[in-house]
Amino acid sequence: MQLTLDLDSEVPIYQQIRDRIVEAIARGQATEGDPLPSTRQLAADFGINFHTVNKAYDLLRQQGVIRINRKSGAVVRRDPATGPPEAGFTDDWEERMRVLLAEATVHGLGLEDVMRRCETMLTEFKETP
C-alpha cells in the first residue's frame, strides 16, 4: 500500500492519511490482518510529526477500520467482504453523505451527474460478494 499526501492541501494531513488508508482497503490493496507502517516510520517517510499519524490511526481505530496492538502495531481490522457494517455505521455514513450531496447540489451537479460519478468511483473499489 502506497500513500500519497498533498502537504499543501487545505485538508488536514491526518484526515488525508485516514482517507487514503480507507481507500486502499476498499480497493483491496490492504486486507484484514495486513500491518500498517508504524506511526514513527510513516511520519519520517512524509517528514511530518508522528502525532499527526497517531491522530489518523486513532481515528481509524475508533471507526473500527484498524486495531492497534503494542506488540504487532496497527493492522487492518476489517475487510469489506467480512459482512455487514457495525452498528451505527450506516447512520453516521448517511449523515456525511447528506452533506456531500448537498454540496453537489449547491454547486449545480444534477442527479445523473452525481449518480454517474458515484458509479465510476464505486467500480474502482474491490468487488465484494
C-alpha positions, 0 to 999 in steps of 0.5 A: 500500500502506497500513500500519497499526501498533498502537504499543501492541501487545505485538508488536514494531513491526518484526515488525508492519511485516514482517507487514503488508508480507507481507500486502499482497503476498499480497493483491496490493496490492504486486507484484514490482518495486513500491518500498517507502517508504524506511526514513527516510520510513516511520519519520517517517510512524509517528514511530518510529526508522528502525532499527526499519524497517531491522530489518523490511526486513532481515528481509524481505530475508533471507526473500527477500520484498524486495531492497534496492538503494542506488540504487532502495531496497527493492522487492518481490522476489517475487510469489506467482504467480512459482512455487514457494517457495525452498528451505527455505521450506516447512520453516521455514513448517511449523515456525511453523505447528506452533506456531500450531496448537498454540496453537489447540489449547491454547486449545480451537479444534477442527479445523473451527474452525481449518480454517474460519478458515484458509479465510476468511483464505486467500480474502482473499489474491490468487488465484494460478494 
